[in-house]
């Protein structure tokens, strides 16, 4: 699904040198590489504050902690996404409120979102799924109307641009009160272990986020609130510093591969290719198809027999996961999510895909659909 080895080999000298420099310096935690990466990512995103942390899940949890939510407060998020988004809500004894997603873009459904708001609702977590933004301009209007916080889950969409109706753009993760991301190795900007970050233009909120990631300390050994130990280490920061200048190039390569897929599948009635919203660019963290009139699982088995990996993101809706079952919540509340869980399939998508590989993959999918 992801060829990290080939990507590494292209920048091997830079990566190896940067890792050895950190080891030689022995500044493994909170070293200069972390501070430099922080500043460089701030510049790339055009955001005032980047707060590096241990991983993307921690970033979501820290964001919720910093906003001062209390047990029982409701947080609305999408039903069709990875469990980390809802996991952190439960960990903090907040109440996750799951809503359906849009059929074409997979972003949180705006009508369902507004219907789900109650007096207990305090925050919305839109998920920028598979590489494109949710409809942030409209989400921010809803949030302002109801006085809600917005936390952008940007784990799959770093590098994407949100396009406002007036033509201006902002990077994914920089529009809400706080944005979060993951630097898991397979992400568009991935390190060689775990890593994450938070983004905000709110200087007071940034101070609190910075304290929480480091045991709640605003000053060394002065713990003013409950925090966590979640720091991006210097080796991972040094790797990310070398990869950040290539991020746009990586996104372009993914987009090129996605367009090859789109063109190859354009006339297949059994395959619905990804839709790019007019309000967002798409950086294709995943290339996710919807199948129609064919058995999705049989297609996956057929591809596996030809040594083509394919994944199902996601086979089980969050509302059906044992950890997140809620009384009165049924499949009927999530018609789009249920359809997607039964029809989506993701094909290999990474920066090193060559035309020969793409041809082999697409011909296999076409063969299955036409047999």
C-alpha positions in Angstrom: 0.0 0.0 0.0 2.9 2.4 0.8 6.5 2.2 -0.4 8.4 3.9 2.3 11.7 2.3 1.4 11.9 3.8 -2.1 11.0 7.2 -0.7 13.7 6.9 1.9 16.4 5.9 -0.6 15.8 9.1 -2.6 16.8 11.2 0.4 18.9 8.7 2.3 22.0 10.8 2.6 20.1 13.7 4.1 18.1 11.5 6.5 21.0 9.5 7.7 23.1 12.6 8.2 20.4 14.3 10.2 19.8 11.3 12.5 23.6 10.9 13.1 23.8 14.6 13.9 21.1 14.3 16.6 22.8 11.2 18.1 26.1 13.1 18.1 24.5 16.1 19.9 22.7 13.8 22.4 19.9 16.4 22.5 17.2 13.7 22.1 14.3 15.5 23.9 13.2 19.1 23.3 16.4 19.6 21.3 17.1 22.3 18.6 15.8 20.0 15.8 12.3 20.1 17.4 12.3 23.9 17.6 13.5 24.3 14.0 10.9 21.9 12.7 8.2 23.7 14.7 9.2 27.0 13.1 9.5 25.5 9.6 6.0 23.9 9.8 4.6 27.2 11.1 5.9 28.9 8.0 4.6 26.2 5.7 1.1 26.3 7.2 1.1 30.0 7.7 -0.1 29.5 11.2 1.2 31.3 14.4 1.8 28.3 16.5 2.7 24.7 16.0 3.0 22.5 19.1 4.7 19.2 18.3 3.7 16.1 20.3 4.0 12.4 20.5 1.4 11.2 18.0 -1.8 12.2 16.3 -4.1 10.6 18.9 -2.4 12.6 21.7 -2.8 15.7 19.6 -6.6 15.2 19.6 -6.7 14.5 23.3 -4.5 17.5 24.2 -6.7 19.7 22.1 -9.8 18.7 24.0 -8.0 19.0 27.3 -6.9 22.6 26.5 -10.4 23.7 25.6 -11.6 23.1 29.2 -14.4 20.7 28.4 -16.0 19.0 31.3 -17.2 15.3 31.7 -20.6 14.9 30.0 -20.0 17.6 27.5 -20.9 16.5 24.0 -18.5 16.5 21.1 -19.8 15.9 17.6 -17.7 14.0 15.0 -18.1 11.8 11.9 -19.2 8.1 12.2 -17.0 7.1 9.2 -13.4 7.5 10.3 -10.7 5.9 12.3 -11.4 5.2 16.0 -8.8 7.6 17.4 -11.1 10.6 16.8 -13.8 9.2 19.0 -11.4 7.3 21.4 -10.0 10.5 22.9 -13.5 11.9 23.5 -14.3 8.8 25.6 -11.0 8.9 27.4 -11.8 12.3 28.8 -15.3 11.2 29.9 -16.9 13.4 27.3 -19.8 12.2 25.2 -19.2 11.4 21.6 -22.1 12.2 19.3 -21.6 10.5 15.9 -23.2 11.8 12.7 -23.4 10.6 9.1 -21.1 11.8 6.3 -21.6 13.2 2.8 -21.9 10.5 0.1 -19.4 12.0 -2.3 -16.7 13.7 -0.2 -17.0 11.6 3.0 -16.8 14.8 5.0 -19.1 15.3 8.0 -22.7 15.9 6.8 -23.7 19.5 7.6 -27.4 18.9 8.0 -26.8 16.0 10.4 -24.3 18.0 12.2 -26.6 20.9 13.0 -29.4 18.5 13.9 -27.2 16.8 16.5 -26.4 20.0 18.4 -27.9 20.2 21.9 -27.4 22.5 24.9 -24.6 20.1 26.0 -22.7 20.3 22.7 -19.3 22.1 23.2 -17.2 21.1 20.2 -17.1 19.7 16.7 -14.3 17.5 15.3 -14.5 17.5 11.5 -12.3 14.9 9.9 -10.4 15.7 6.7 -10.7 12.2 5.5 -8.5 10.5 2.9 -6.8 13.8 1.9 -9.3 16.6 1.4 -10.9 19.1 3.8 -14.4 19.0 5.2 -16.5 22.0 4.4 -14.9 24.2 6.9 -16.5 27.5 5.9 -19.9 26.2 6.6 -18.8 24.3 9.7 -17.3 27.5 11.1 -20.6 29.3 10.5 -22.5 26.6 12.4 -19.9 26.7 15.2 -20.1 30.4 15.5 -23.9 30.3 15.6 -23.9 27.8 18.4 -20.8 29.0 20.2 -18.8 25.8 19.7 -15.1 24.9 19.5 -13.8 23.4 16.3 -10.9 20.9 16.3 -9.8 19.9 12.8 -8.6 16.3 12.5 -6.0 16.8 9.8 -4.1 13.4 10.2 -4.9 12.5 6.6 -4.8 15.9 4.9 -1.7 17.8 5.8 -0.7 19.9 2.8 -4.3 20.3 1.5 -5.7 23.7 0.8 -9.2 24.8 1.8 -10.7 27.2 -0.7 -13.1 29.8 0.6 -16.0 31.2 -1.5 -14.1 34.5 -1.9 -11.2 32.6 -3.5 -8.8 32.9 -0.5 -7.1 29.7 0.8 -5.9 28.3 4.1 -4.0 25.1 4.8 -6.0 22.2 6.3 -5.9 22.4 10.1 -5.5 26.2 10.4 -9.1 27.3 10.2 -10.7 26.0 13.4 -9.7 26.8 17.0 -7.1 24.1 16.8 -5.9 21.6 14.2 -4.2 18.3 14.8 -2.1 16.0 12.7 -0.2 12.7 12.8 3.3 12.0 11.5 2.7 8.2 11.4 5.1 6.8 8.8 2.5 6.2 6.1 1.1 9.8 6.2 1.9 12.3 3.5 4.3 13.9 5.9 5.5 10.9 8.0 8.4 10.3 10.3 10.1 7.0 11.1 8.1 6.3 14.3 5.3 8.1 16.0 4.8 11.8 16.0 2.1 14.5 15.9 1.4 18.2 16.2 -1.2 20.8 17.0 -1.7 24.1 15.1 -3.5 27.3 16.3 -3.5 31.0 15.7 -4.7 31.6 19.3 -1.6 32.6 21.4 -3.3 31.9 24.8 -4.5 28.5 23.6 -1.0 27.7 22.3 0.5 28.4 25.7 -1.9 25.9 27.3 -1.3 23.3 24.6 2.4 23.7 25.1 2.1 23.2 28.8 -0.2 20.2 28.6 2.1 18.3 26.2 4.9 18.6 28.9 3.2 17.5 32.2 1.1 20.7 32.6 4.2 22.8 33.2 4.3 26.5 32.2 7.5 26.8 34.2 9.8 23.9 35.1 8.6 21.9 38.1 5.5 24.2 38.4 2.5 22.0 37.4 -0.4 24.3 37.1 -2.8 21.8 35.6 -3.0 18.1 34.7 -0.9 17.4 31.6 0.6 14.5 29.7 4.0 13.4 28.5 3.7 13.7 24.8 6.8 15.2 23.1 8.1 14.8 19.5 11.6 13.5 19.9 14.6 15.1 18.2 15.4 12.3 15.8 11.8 12.3 14.4 11.9 16.1 14.2 15.1 15.9 12.2 13.6 13.4 9.8 10.5 15.6 9.4 12.7 18.6 8.7 14.2 16.8 5.7 10.8 15.6 4.4 8.8 18.8 4.9 10.5 20.6 1.8 9.3 17.6 -0.2 5.7 17.6 1.0 4.2 19.5 -1.9 6.2 17.3 -4.3 4.8 14.2 -2.5 1.2 15.5 -2.7 1.7 16.2 -6.4 3.0 12.6 -7.0 -0.1 11.2 -5.2 -2.4 13.4 -7.2 -0.8 12.3 -10.5 -1.3 8.6 -9.5 -4.9 9.4 -8.5 -5.6 10.9 -11.9 -4.1 7.8 -13.6 -6.6 5.7 -11.6 -9.5 8.0 -12.4 -8.8 8.0 -16.1 -8.5 4.2 -16.2 -11.7 3.6 -14.2 -13.7 6.5 -15.8 -15.9 4.2 -18.0 -16.5 1.4 -15.5 -20.0 1.4 -14.2 -19.0 -0.8 -11.2 -16.4 1.7 -9.9 -17.1 5.2 -8.5 -13.9 7.2 -8.3 -13.1 9.7 -5.6 -14.8 13.1 -5.8 -12.8 16.3 -5.1 -14.9 19.0 -3.5 -14.8 22.4 -5.1 -13.8 23.9 -1.7 -10.7 21.8 -1.2 -7.6 20.4 -3.0 -7.1 16.7 -2.5 -3.7 15.3 -1.4 -4.8 11.6 -1.6 -3.6 10.1 1.6 -5.8 7.3 0.4 -7.2 6.5 -3.0 -10.7 5.2 -2.0 -13.1 3.8 -4.5 -16.8 2.9 -4.1 -17.9 -0.3 -5.7 -21.3 -0.7 -7.3 -23.0 -4.0 -8.3 -19.9 -6.1 -7.6 -18.7 -7.9 -4.4 -16.1 -5.6 -2.9 -14.5 -8.4 -0.8 -14.2 -10.7 -3.8 -12.4 -7.8 -5.7 -10.0 -7.5 -2.8 -9.3 -11.3 -2.9 -8.9 -11.2 -6.7 -6.3 -8.4 -6.3 -4.5 -10.2 -3.5 -4.1 -13.2 -5.8 -2.2 -10.9 -8.2 0.0 -9.5 -5.3 -1.9 -6.2 -5.3 -2.7 -5.0 -1.8 -6.0 -3.3 -1.1 -7.5 -2.1 2.2 -10.9 -1.4 3.5 -11.0 2.0 5.3 -13.3 1.4 7.2 -15.2 -1.9 7.4 -17.1 -1.2 10.6 -18.9 2.1 11.5 -17.9 3.6 14.8 -21.4 3.4 16.1 -21.2 -0.4 15.7 -17.9 -0.7 17.5 -18.3 -2.4 20.9 -16.4 0.4 22.7 -18.8 3.1 21.3 -22.2 1.5 21.3 -25.0 3.9 22.5 -28.6 3.1 23.3 -31.0 4.2 20.6 -28.3 4.6 17.9 -28.9 2.3 15.0 -27.7 1.8 11.4 -30.8 3.8 10.2 -29.2 6.9 11.6 -26.2 6.5 9.3 -27.3 5.4 5.8 -24.3 6.8 4.0 -21.8 5.5 6.5 -23.3 2.0 6.2 -23.2 2.1 2.4 -19.6 3.2 2.5 -18.6 0.5 5.0 -20.0 -2.1 2.6 -18.6 -0.6 -0.7 -15.3 1.2 -0.3 -11.9 -0.2 -1.2 -8.6 1.6 -1.2 -5.9 0.9 -3.7 -2.1 1.4 -3.3 -1.3 5.1 -3.0 2.1 6.6 -2.3 4.8 8.8 -3.8 6.7 6.2 -5.6 4.0 4.6 -7.8 5.3 4.1 -11.3 3.2 3.9 -14.5 4.0 0.2 -14.9 2.6 -0.5 -11.4 -0.4 1.7 -12.0 -1.1 -0.1 -15.3 -0.9 -3.5 -13.6 -3.2 -2.5 -10.8 -5.8 -0.8 -13.0 -5.9 -3.6 -15.5 -6.5 -6.1 -12.7 -9.5 -4.1 -11.4 -10.9 -3.7 -15.0 -10.4 -7.5 -15.5 -12.5 -8.3 -12.4 -15.2 -5.8 -13.3 -15.6 -7.1 -16.8 -15.4 -10.8 -16.2 
